[in-house]
Amino acid sequence: MIFGSSLSSALAVTSLGLFAFDAQDLTVPALVGALILIGVLLVAFFVFANYFGLWVQSWLTGARIGFGDLIGMTFRKVNARSIVRSKIMAVQAGLDDPAMTSEALEAHYLAGGNVQQVVRAVIAAKKAKTISLTFREAAAIDLAGRDVLESVKTSVYPKVIDCPPRGSVKPSLDAVAKDGIQLKVRARVTVRANLQQLIGGATEETIIARVGEGIVSAIGSAASHAAVLENPDVISKAVLAKRLDSQTAFEIVSIDIADIDVGANIGARLMADQAEADTQVARARAEGKRASAAAEEKQMEAKIEESRAELVMAQASVPLAMSEAFRTGRLHILDYYKLQNVSADTEMRKSIASTGQNRAANERSGN
C-alpha cells in the first residue's frame, strides 16, 4: 500500500508539472507526449492495483506465482484469482506433487475443469492417508464428468445404496425358492468408491442391477424358503462371492438383507393352473370324440336309410317279377297261393312265439 501511495503522489506531481509547462506555452508535440505518458502510467497503475493483492498473497504463502504470470492469465482468459487460491491451498496443505504447477492448473481451467474442487479432492485424499490420488488422476476424473471431491468422500466414508432404490416401481425384489414359495427381499449395499476405476467404471445403477440379479439367483437356488428365512446371511455370502463390483467405480463392502417377507405360493398356483389347463385339454379331446361319434352315428343312419330305400326298391320289383313269371308260365296260380299260405303260417308262428315269450317274462317279473 505504501508503494501505491508513492505512485499516486508521483502521478500527481507529474500532472502538476505538465499543467505548469502548459502554462508556459509548450509546443503541441510535447503536450501529446505528456498525455501519452499519463495514459501509460494510469494503465500501469490500474494493472498493478488489480494484481498487487494476489501477487502479495502468492508470495507470502509460498505459491510463487509471478506478477507477469498473473497478467498473462488475463490475456489467456483464465481466472487468476481461482488459480492463485488453488495454488495457495495446495501449498498450505503441504502437497508436494510436482505435476501441480500453475501452468497445469491453468491448463485444467482452460479444459473446462473445476480447479478448486480438484485441489480440494487431492488435499482430502492426502489427509485421509489411506487413498493414493495424484493431481493428474484427480484432473482426469474431473474432466470425465465425475464429482471427484464426492468420490474421495465416498472412498473415505462408504455410502449405502438401497436395492431396489427408493421410488422404484417395485418396492422389493421378488424371488421364488425351489419349494415354490415367493420371497420379497429388500437389501442395502454398502459401497466404497474405487478411484482407480472411476474413469470408465460402471455406476450405481449397475451395482443395483447386479446385486438384484444375485439375490434372485441365490433365493432361486435355495431348497426351501424356510432355509432362507432361518439364515438370510446365505444370500449375502452367495452374492459377495460373485464379485459383482468388477469393472465398476465402486467396491462392495457388504450386502445386508434389510427385510424379507413371504409372498404367494407360486408353485401351488402354477400346479393349479397346469391342472386347469390339463382339464381343458381333456374336455376338448372328449368333445372331439363325442363329435366324431355323433358324426359316425349320422353316417350309420344315412346308410340304414339307404338300405331301406334299396329294400323298398327290391320289394317293388317283386310284383313285377311275379307278373313276368305268370306270363311266361314259370309260376302258376296254385304255387302262388301255396307261397302265400307258407308266408301266413310263418307270420302266425312268429306271433305265437313272441306272445309266449312276453307271458313268460311277465311271470318271472311277477315272481
Buried (B, 14 or more C-beta within 10 A) or exposed (E): EEEEEEBEEEBEEBEEEBEEEEEEEBEEEEEEEBEEEBEEBEEEBEBBEEBBEBBEBBEEBEBEBEBEBBBEBEEEEBBBBBBBBBBBBBBEBEBEBEEBBBEBBBBBBEEEBBBBBBBBBBBBBBEBEEBEBBBBBBBBBBBEEBBBBEBBBBBBEBBEBBBBEEEEEEEBBBBBBBBBBBBBBBBBBBBBBBBEBBBEBBEBEBBBBBBBBBBBBBBEEBEEBEBBBEEBEBBBEBBBEBEBBEEBBBBBBEBBBEEBEEBEBBBEEEEEEEEEEEEEEEEEEEEEEEEEEEEEEEEEEEEEEEEEEEEEEEEEEEEEEBEEBBEEEEBEEEEEEEEEEEEEEEEEEEEEEEEEEEEEEEEEEEE
